Amino acid sequence: MINIIYTHRFLQHDTGFGHPERPERLKACVDGIKKSPHQDQLRWIEPRSASPVELKLVHSSAHVLNVRNTAERGGYSMDADTPVSPESYDIALRSTGAWLDGVDRIIQHKESSFILSRPPGHHAEADQAMGFCLFNNCAIAANYAIQVKGIQRVAVLDWDVHHGNGTQHILELDPNMAYCSLHQWPYYPGTGAEYETGDHQNVLNIPLTMGSGKNEYYSAFDKKVLPFLKSWEPELLIISAGFDASQNDPLGGMQLLPEHFAEFTRYCLELTPHLLVGLEGGYDLNDLAACSRAVAEVLIEHER
């Protein structure tokens, strides 16, 4: 069985009219996956909420309090791109909790999980919300796996079209964690140059030019991503699965198709039998539906 960790509560994070990170994104993902012919192989799980203590595995107390207080006061924008509504703090706790549930399912049950949550997380720094992200779900999950669950080595692969600055800056400090990102360059947030290799040579950045597609990504996987991750030998591999490198995405400039994201997933399953895949970006609704279904079907195929 493959776990789809999702709750309709995620739709109540209100980013305002016209914001690209909108509830319809998750509706598209859910609808896409529900069109899979293998529904009997899917287990839909309602996520728990992360605790403030779990958030503080990576975030400062001041940052957690700031997000909570902003929501309780009725909401405000943390920056030009990152609004907070009255419900956002509680929903962000659920979003992080979904990723922690995914860690638990792998460790306790040897099952892959696909996390469909919002707000996303990979831009959130230890003490700052940014880029639509309030808390860094991925980095918290990685630290939870090591500090709470006793995993020795964790790797994160981020194929979102934007570099995951927050995830890199948090993970690069720990010699037991590795971070690898393929992303459009130059582009927001301006981080992710090749020379950024981490405090322990545990970061691999692969900047790609606008217009890159199947050939450039497959070459990067063969020559760089897989050798790096194999050498790391992670006990847990987490995927920050943004789908904004798809060819129709309004915020990206790449040329990937759903079958390419499916192939990325197959590459990762060569390294480990179970994956934690969590949604980051992706803003074209049709592409989101098709890419989510393609990744879910690869996970099902592998599990069967």
C-alpha positions in Angstrom: 0.0 0.0 0.0 1.0 3.6 -0.7 0.0 6.3 1.8 -1.5 9.5 0.6 -1.4 11.9 3.6 -3.9 14.7 3.1 -6.7 16.6 4.8 -9.3 19.0 3.5 -8.1 21.4 6.3 -5.2 22.3 4.0 -7.6 24.1 1.7 -8.4 26.6 4.5 -4.9 28.3 4.4 -6.1 31.5 2.7 -3.5 33.2 0.6 -5.9 35.8 -0.9 -7.2 36.5 -4.4 -4.9 35.8 -7.2 -2.1 34.2 -5.2 -0.5 31.3 -7.1 -0.2 29.1 -4.0 -4.0 28.5 -3.7 -6.2 25.7 -2.4 -7.1 24.6 -5.9 -3.6 23.2 -6.2 -4.3 20.5 -3.8 -7.7 19.8 -5.2 -6.0 19.2 -8.6 -3.5 16.8 -7.0 -6.2 14.8 -5.2 -8.4 14.7 -8.3 -5.4 13.5 -10.4 -4.5 10.7 -8.0 -8.1 9.6 -7.7 -8.1 9.0 -11.5 -5.5 6.3 -11.0 -6.8 2.8 -11.8 -5.1 1.4 -8.7 -7.2 3.0 -5.9 -7.2 -0.3 -4.0 -3.4 0.3 -3.5 -3.8 3.7 -1.9 -4.4 4.4 1.8 -5.6 8.0 2.5 -4.4 9.2 5.9 -5.5 12.2 7.9 -2.3 13.8 9.3 -1.7 14.8 12.8 -0.5 18.2 13.8 3.2 18.8 14.6 3.9 20.2 18.1 5.7 23.5 18.7 8.5 21.4 20.2 8.8 19.6 16.9 8.9 22.8 14.9 11.8 23.9 17.2 13.9 21.1 15.9 14.9 23.6 13.2 13.0 26.9 13.9 13.7 29.5 16.5 11.2 30.1 19.2 10.8 33.7 18.0 9.9 32.5 14.5 7.3 30.0 15.7 5.8 32.6 18.0 5.7 35.2 15.3 3.7 33.0 12.9 1.3 32.0 15.7 0.8 35.6 16.8 0.3 36.8 13.3 -2.4 34.3 12.7 -4.1 35.0 16.0 -4.2 38.7 15.2 -6.1 38.0 12.1 -3.3 37.5 9.6 -0.7 39.5 7.7 1.9 39.0 5.1 5.3 37.8 6.4 6.8 39.1 3.2 5.6 40.2 -0.2 4.8 36.6 -1.2 3.9 34.9 2.1 0.5 35.7 3.6 -0.8 34.4 6.9 -4.5 34.0 7.5 -6.3 33.4 10.8 -6.2 29.6 10.1 -2.7 29.4 8.8 -0.7 28.6 12.0 -2.9 25.6 12.8 -2.9 24.4 9.2 0.9 24.8 9.0 1.2 22.6 12.0 -0.9 20.0 10.1 1.3 20.4 7.0 4.5 19.7 9.0 2.7 16.9 10.9 1.9 15.2 7.5 5.6 15.0 6.7 6.4 13.6 10.2 3.7 11.0 9.7 5.4 10.1 6.4 8.7 9.5 8.3 6.8 7.3 10.8 5.2 5.2 8.1 8.6 4.4 6.5 10.3 3.6 9.8 7.5 1.7 11.4 5.7 0.1 8.5 8.2 0.2 5.6 5.7 2.0 3.4 6.2 4.9 1.0 4.1 8.0 1.5 3.0 10.9 -0.8 2.3 14.1 1.2 -0.2 16.5 -0.3 0.0 19.5 2.0 0.2 23.2 2.1 1.6 25.6 3.0 4.8 24.3 1.4 8.1 24.6 3.2 11.4 24.5 1.4 12.0 28.3 1.3 11.4 28.8 5.1 14.6 29.6 6.9 15.2 28.8 10.6 14.0 32.2 11.6 12.1 33.5 8.6 9.1 32.7 6.5 9.5 33.4 2.8 8.5 32.2 -0.7 4.9 31.0 0.3 6.5 28.9 3.1 5.9 29.3 6.9 7.7 26.3 8.4 10.2 24.1 6.6 8.4 20.7 6.5 11.2 18.9 4.8 14.0 20.0 7.1 11.8 19.3 10.2 11.1 15.8 8.9 14.8 15.2 8.3 15.7 16.3 11.8 12.8 14.4 13.3 14.1 11.2 11.7 17.6 11.7 13.2 16.9 13.4 16.5 13.7 11.6 17.5 13.6 8.4 15.5 17.3 7.4 15.6 18.0 7.3 11.8 21.7 7.8 11.1 21.8 9.4 7.7 19.1 11.3 5.8 19.3 12.8 2.2 16.9 15.2 0.6 16.4 15.5 -3.2 14.7 18.7 -4.2 13.5 18.9 -7.9 11.3 22.0 -7.4 12.1 24.6 -10.1 13.2 27.0 -7.3 16.2 26.3 -5.1 15.2 25.2 -1.5 17.3 27.8 0.3 15.8 27.1 3.7 16.3 23.3 3.5 19.9 23.7 2.4 20.8 26.2 5.0 19.4 24.0 7.8 20.7 20.6 6.6 24.2 21.7 5.5 25.2 22.2 9.1 24.7 18.6 10.0 27.3 16.0 8.8 24.5 13.3 8.9 22.3 15.0 6.4 22.7 15.7 2.6 20.9 18.0 0.3 20.7 17.8 -3.5 18.8 20.3 -5.7 18.1 20.6 -9.4 16.7 24.1 -10.1 16.3 26.8 -12.7 19.2 29.3 -12.6 19.3 32.3 -12.2 16.0 32.5 -10.5 14.3 33.1 -7.2 15.5 32.9 -4.4 19.0 33.6 -5.8 20.7 30.7 -3.9 21.9 27.3 -5.2 25.1 28.0 -7.0 27.4 25.1 -7.8 30.0 26.4 -5.3 27.6 26.0 -2.4 28.7 22.6 -1.2 27.8 22.7 2.5 29.8 22.6 5.7 30.6 18.9 5.3 30.6 18.6 1.5 27.0 17.4 2.0 25.3 19.7 -0.6 25.1 19.2 -4.3 23.5 22.1 -6.3 22.7 21.5 -10.0 21.7 24.9 -11.6 20.0 24.4 -14.9 19.2 27.0 -17.6 15.7 28.1 -18.5 14.2 25.8 -21.1 15.9 22.7 -19.8 13.9 19.5 -20.2 14.2 15.7 -20.3 17.7 15.5 -21.7 19.3 18.0 -19.3 17.5 16.5 -16.3 18.2 12.9 -17.1 21.9 13.7 -17.7 22.1 15.4 -14.4 20.5 12.4 -12.6 22.9 9.9 -14.3 26.1 11.9 -13.9 25.6 13.8 -10.6 22.4 13.1 -8.6 22.7 9.3 -8.4 26.4 9.2 -7.7 26.1 11.8 -5.0 23.1 10.1 -3.3 24.7 6.6 -3.7 27.9 7.8 -2.0 25.8 9.2 0.8 24.0 5.9 1.5 21.0 7.4 3.2 18.7 5.4 5.4 15.9 7.7 4.5 15.5 9.6 1.3 13.0 12.5 1.3 11.8 14.1 -2.0 10.8 17.8 -2.1 8.6 17.3 -5.1 7.8 20.6 -6.7 6.1 20.2 -10.1 6.7 23.8 -11.2 9.4 22.6 -13.7 6.6 21.2 -15.8 6.2 22.7 -19.2 3.0 24.7 -18.6 3.8 26.1 -15.2 3.3 29.9 -15.0 6.1 30.5 -12.5 8.8 28.3 -14.1 10.6 28.1 -17.4 11.3 24.4 -17.8 10.0 21.7 -20.2 9.3 18.6 -18.1 6.3 16.3 -18.6 4.6 14.0 -16.1 6.5 11.0 -17.4 9.7 12.7 -16.6 8.8 13.1 -12.9 7.7 9.5 -12.9 11.2 8.6 -14.2 12.8 10.7 -11.4 10.8 8.7 -8.9 12.1 5.4 -10.5 15.7 6.7 -10.2 15.1 7.3 -6.5 13.6 3.9 -5.9 16.8 2.4 -7.2 18.5 3.8 -4.1 15.9 2.9 -1.4 12.8 0.7 -1.4 10.6 3.3 0.3 10.3 7.1 -0.3 8.8 10.1 1.5 7.6 12.3 -1.3 6.2 15.7 -0.3 4.6 18.4 -2.4 6.4 21.7 -2.7 5.6 24.0 -5.7 3.6 23.6 -8.9 1.0 26.1 -10.1 -0.6 24.8 -13.3 -3.6 22.8 -12.2 -3.6 20.4 -15.1 0.1 19.7 -14.8 -0.2 19.2 -11.0 -3.0 16.6 -11.5 -1.0 14.7 -14.2 2.4 14.8 -12.4 0.9 13.8 -9.0 -0.8 10.8 -10.6 2.4 9.8 -12.5 4.5 9.8 -9.3 1.8 8.0 -7.3 1.5 5.3 -10.0 5.3 4.7 -9.9 5.2 4.3 -6.2 2.3 1.8 -6.5 4.0 -0.1 -9.3 7.2 -0.4 -7.2 5.3 -1.5 -4.0 3.4 -4.2 -6.0 
